C-alpha cells in the first residue's frame, strides 16, 4: 500500500474486547501516514467516553475528520460537551433501534445524523416516527438500515421500502437507505447506496486486531494484530483484507451477478454479506431473498441471462 490509498479507519469499540489506548492511537497515527482522512468511531460511548475523547483529540490534531456512529442510550451530556471544542471536525450520528421521544443530542448546533435500524419490534411503527423526526427539523440526515432478516416479514419490508421512497420525495437529500436498487425508480436512485469504498477502508478493534470495515468478530477471528505488525503490513498482507480488495462486481454470485445495477452498487455492503455468508462475493441478502421469492423485477435482470 502506498500513500493516499487508505481513506477511512474504523475504530470498532466492543465491550467484549480488551481496550488498548496505545494500540488504537498508534493505528490512527499509521492510518494518517497511509493517507486516511476520516476516522469512524463505532459502538457505545458509555464505557469508553475518555478513550473516545482522547482518540478524537488525536485525530483532530492530525487533520483527520471524525464521524461517530454511537448508540443513543450511551450518550451523556458530559460526553457531548467534551466534543464541543472539536465541533468543526466532528459529525455525530446517533443509532436508534426503538421508537421513542428521547432527545437526540447535537454537537456545535449542527443537526445530527440519525441511524435508524428496523427490527421485528419497531418496523410497523417506523414510518410515523421517521416522518416526525424529519418534519420537526431535528435531524440533518436520516440513514435507515432495514433488512428482511431483521424485520422478519417480506411484506412489511416492502411496505417500509415504499414509505422510505415517499419520505425521500418529501425530504430530498435527507433520507438514505441501504436498499436494493431494484425497488427504486430512476428518480429515487439517490436514496440508495452506490458501490462501497471498501478497498480504501480498514477496521481496528480496541485491542489492535485488524478487520475489514464492518466484518464482525464472530464472523472472522482477526489474524493481524497491531501488537505484532504495522498497519501497513496488516493492510498489505492480511488474508481477509486481501480477499476484500480482490472483490470485483464481475465476480459476484447469485442474483447480484445478473442484475443490471451490478457495476453500480456491487452487492451493496460486502461486510454485511460476509457476516451472513462468510463470503464477500455472495449476493446482498435482501436482493437474493426477493429473487428467491419471485419478487425481483425481471426488468432488472441483465439481457441474455
Secondary structure as the mmCIF struct_conf table of DSSP 4:
data_model
#
loop_
_struct_conf.conf_type_id
_struct_conf.id
_struct_conf.beg_label_comp_id
_struct_conf.beg_label_asym_id
_struct_conf.beg_label_seq_id
_struct_conf.end_label_comp_id
_struct_conf.end_label_asym_id
_struct_conf.end_label_seq_id
TURN_TY1_P TURN_TY1_P1 UNK A 3 UNK A 4
STRN STRN1 UNK A 8 UNK A 12
TURN_TY1_P TURN_TY1_P2 UNK A 15 UNK A 16
BEND BEND1 UNK A 17 UNK A 17
HELX_RH_AL_P HELX_RH_AL_P1 UNK A 21 UNK A 33
TURN_TY1_P TURN_TY1_P3 UNK A 34 UNK A 35
STRN STRN2 UNK A 38 UNK A 43
HELX_RH_3T_P HELX_RH_3T_P1 UNK A 45 UNK A 47
TURN_TY1_P TURN_TY1_P4 UNK A 48 UNK A 48
HELX_RH_AL_P HELX_RH_AL_P2 UNK A 49 UNK A 61
TURN_TY1_P TURN_TY1_P5 UNK A 62 UNK A 63
STRN STRN3 UNK A 65 UNK A 71
HELX_RH_3T_P HELX_RH_3T_P2 UNK A 72 UNK A 74
HELX_RH_AL_P HELX_RH_AL_P3 UNK A 77 UNK A 83
HELX_RH_3T_P HELX_RH_3T_P3 UNK A 84 UNK A 89
STRN STRN4 UNK A 90 UNK A 96
BEND BEND2 UNK A 98 UNK A 98
HELX_LH_PP_P HELX_LH_PP_P1 UNK A 102 UNK A 105
STRN STRN5 UNK A 107 UNK A 107
TURN_TY1_P TURN_TY1_P6 UNK A 108 UNK A 109
STRN STRN6 UNK A 110 UNK A 110
HELX_LH_PP_P HELX_LH_PP_P2 UNK A 111 UNK A 111
STRN STRN7 UNK A 112 UNK A 117
TURN_TY1_P TURN_TY1_P7 UNK A 120 UNK A 122
HELX_RH_3T_P HELX_RH_3T_P4 UNK A 123 UNK A 125
HELX_RH_AL_P HELX_RH_AL_P4 UNK A 126 UNK A 135
TURN_TY1_P TURN_TY1_P8 UNK A 136 UNK A 137
STRN STRN8 UNK A 139 UNK A 145
HELX_RH_AL_P HELX_RH_AL_P5 UNK A 148 UNK A 151
HELX_RH_AL_P HELX_RH_AL_P6 UNK A 154 UNK A 170
BEND BEND3 UNK A 171 UNK A 171
TURN_TY1_P TURN_TY1_P9 UNK A 172 UNK A 173
BEND BEND4 UNK A 174 UNK A 174
STRN STRN9 UNK A 175 UNK A 177
HELX_RH_3T_P HELX_RH_3T_P5 UNK A 181 UNK A 183
BEND BEND5 UNK A 184 UNK A 184
HELX_RH_3T_P HELX_RH_3T_P6 UNK A 186 UNK A 191
BEND BEND6 UNK A 192 UNK A 192
BEND BEND7 UNK A 195 UNK A 195
HELX_RH_3T_P HELX_RH_3T_P7 UNK A 198 UNK A 200
STRN STRN10 UNK A 201 UNK A 205
TURN_TY1_P TURN_TY1_P10 UNK A 206 UNK A 207
BEND BEND8 UNK A 208 UNK A 208
STRN STRN11 UNK A 209 UNK A 209
STRN STRN12 UNK A 210 UNK A 211
BEND BEND9 UNK A 212 UNK A 212
TURN_TY1_P TURN_TY1_P11 UNK A 213 UNK A 214
TURN_TY1_P TURN_TY1_P12 UNK A 217 UNK A 219
STRN STRN13 UNK A 225 UNK A 225
TURN_TY1_P TURN_TY1_P13 UNK A 226 UNK A 228
BEND BEND10 UNK A 229 UNK A 229
HELX_RH_AL_P HELX_RH_AL_P7 UNK A 231 UNK A 237
HELX_RH_AL_P HELX_RH_AL_P8 UNK A 239 UNK A 245
TURN_TY1_P TURN_TY1_P14 UNK A 246 UNK A 246
HELX_RH_3T_P HELX_RH_3T_P8 UNK A 249 UNK A 251
HELX_RH_3T_P HELX_RH_3T_P9 UNK A 254 UNK A 257
TURN_TY1_P TURN_TY1_P15 UNK A 258 UNK A 258
STRN STRN14 UNK A 259 UNK A 259
TURN_TY1_P TURN_TY1_P16 UNK A 260 UNK A 261
HELX_RH_AL_P HELX_RH_AL_P9 UNK A 262 UNK A 265
TURN_TY1_P TURN_TY1_P17 UNK A 266 UNK A 267
BEND BEND11 UNK A 268 UNK A 268
HELX_RH_AL_P HELX_RH_AL_P10 UNK A 270 UNK A 277
BEND BEND12 UNK A 278 UNK A 278
BEND BEND13 UNK A 280 UNK A 282
HELX_LH_PP_P HELX_LH_PP_P3 UNK A 283 UNK A 284
HELX_RH_AL_P HELX_RH_AL_P11 UNK A 285 UNK A 292
TURN_TY1_P TURN_TY1_P18 UNK A 293 UNK A 294
BEND BEND14 UNK A 296 UNK A 296
HELX_RH_3T_P HELX_RH_3T_P10 UNK A 298 UNK A 300
STRN STRN15 UNK A 301 UNK A 301
HELX_LH_PP_P HELX_LH_PP_P4 UNK A 302 UNK A 302
TURN_TY1_P TURN_TY1_P19 UNK A 303 UNK A 304
#
